[in-house]
Amino acid sequence: MTISLAGVSKAFGGHPALRPLDLTVPDGCYFALLGASGSGKTTLLRLIAGLEEPTTGTVTLDGADITAEPPHRRPVNTVFQHYALFPHLDVWENVAFGLRRRKATGVRERVREMLDLVELGPYARRRPRELSGGQQQRVALARALVNRPRVLLLDEPLAALDPTLRRQLRRELKRAHAETGVTFVHVTHDQEEALALADRLAVLHEGRLEQTGPPEVLYEEPRTAHVARLLGAANLLEAEAETERHDGAEARLRLPGAHGTLRMPAHRCRVPGVGPGRTVLLGIRPEKLSLHHPDGEPADPAGEVERPPAEPEAPYREIPGDENEREPRTDELPEPYAAPVAVPGVGLGAGRRAEPGVLVGGLAGPGTEPEAVDGELPPVNGTEDGGAGPLGLNRIRGTLVDTSYLGVALQHTVRTPAGALLTVHQPHTRRDPRLTPGVPVEVRWDPAHTFALPASRGAGADSPEAE
């Protein structure tokens, strides 16, 4: 069932909780509403459920206007954060309650089907107090689904559970959605939960709809600084636009305190009418960065590593006439590139060309690292700090401030010449003991992972992470 909201808003006592918005939830979709407390996400859910009346706008289900319909006449069920189970009824009777009230037929078969779905058959005669928090949540899910709603609304259903149990219940929610085909609308403030569960998601902020789309699109190409930070750690640095476009495919930026130019795909610049001299927020996710010691040896063995000569590989080149196709480039390549090896998923990106002996998409050859002189990296493209170097990567010099152990990765904090802070996440499978606080380092990344946002919507340059 497709849910459509047109011009919907809600105010309480003259104070807007939800500003006018248009939103469509496709039929059969697992849709997440993500936002901080007070963003309006629960208000939006209650408007769909019929628990609140919109101040303006209409709500439709499959084209039928249900704006004025009471909750019990909508083919919608809700799973609340605190479950609302009947303490005097056992699991079976809790699940069967709605069916009995409606005098439905086939109660026994439908209840058994739902208990099997949530794997609570053996617990059918237990009372809620005899169940764990996760089991109670599954009872609430079964009670909602047994009525065969066309839409299931979930209001922070996992918020009261511990992290391990939340991850387990996430898997069960995905399975229940896949097996029932019901449209799910899931409210949460947890970005990991939204990314893991949703086919599509919407980010709300202070009652406004900031962005909607597939999770990977919002993560990789956020439209605002708020979306960038809400969906995970994000380095956002104030930069100055150097050129509006380069050959229609590339934009170039300059960071204060650095003399080199940073490059990015033009389509990832979310600043309308950007031109030379305009201030923007340059964005890059910490896991997209690699950290390097002044002697040139990379700190990240999973990223830029030298391949053994016995398995030579070649950079890729674009096939003329088709920017979506790439093939190994063998012309004018020195050893050890004599036998090119195709690596699925590795490419240069539009407009980029590999040069002999440079690293592209994780492939390395002779000349990958610049040589250090007296512990200092040589200038890149004739500049002292940062810029697009001979590897075709964006590069920024700085000083390592701190390193923290996160379990799955190491988190490095780097201070740039302008005083801004960069956060770098790297695997710790081969930790470089030379990377200690105070040493000069170089941060590198593929320009294709850069995005740019309006500076007016950000909080400044020194905001490396989202909480």
Secondary structure, 3 states (H helix, E strand, C coil): CCEEEEEEEEEECCEEEEEEEEEEECCCCEEEEECCCCCCHHHHHHHHHCCCCCCEEEEEECCEECCCCCHHHCCEEEECCCCCCCCCCCHHHHHHHHHHHCCCCCHHHHHHHHHHHCCCHHHCCCCHHHCCHHHHHHHHHHHHHCCCCCEEEEECCCCCCCHHHHHHHHHHHHHHHHHHCCEEEEEECCHHHHHHHCCEEEEEECCEEEEEECHHHHHHCCCCHHHHHHCCCCEEEEEEEEEEEECCCEEEEECCCCCCCEEEEHHHECCCCCCCCCEEEEEECHHHCEEECCCCCECCCCCCCCCCCCCCCCCEEEECCEEEEEEECCCCCCCCCCCCCCCCCCCCCCCCCCCCCCCECCECCCCCCCCCECCECCCECCECCCEECCCCCEEEEEEEEEEEECCCCEEEEEECCCCCEEEEEECCCCCCCCCCCCCEEEEEECHHHCEEEEHHHCCCCCCCCCC
